[in-house]
Amino acid sequence: MADHRLKPITPLGHDAPHSVTLGPVTITEVTDTALASLAARQGEAKAITDIADAAGIPLPGPGKAAQGATYAAFWLSPDMWMVEAPFATHEDIVAHLKPHFGEAASLTEQTDAWARFDVTGDDLPAMFERLCAFDLRAHGPGAATRTVIEHLGCYVVIRAPGHLSVIGPRSSAASVFHALETAARSAY
């Protein structure tokens, strides 16, 4: 009988998150965040907002991201958000959210579908103007959007000055990381 010893790997295929510094920018693979999509069911938008407020789950408006004490979220489309929480305490994030929202929302586990890369450093707009159509100079912390990076649909979330996240398909994590590295080398 075969002895199967499975071990988790990061989206880039490493044992631990990978990080690289290029000039003033550091690109870091982030694996400690659980993700779930939250969509209000028909006619339940107001109920979802009330439930989220009571539970301390921020649900920002279009083009925005918000951070709460435990949960963070960014807007995906009308009445739909991506909710984030610490993986260590929310590995099964849907099981944590479902008791709050019940049948008023559709919740889908997203953690293993996406790869997140945090980009930190000075003058990030110089890097991102080579990478995608999201104008960082026109947006500040708390902005979020879906854009195209390396022909892939990705989300960009500005978390703080000099700190943003790029969230792309896990199946294309190496391509997204390569695009980030290439843009950083070109800019700096």
Order of alpha helices (4+ residues) and beta strands (2+ residues): beta-beta-beta-alpha-beta-beta-beta-alpha-alpha-beta-beta-alpha-beta-beta-beta-alpha
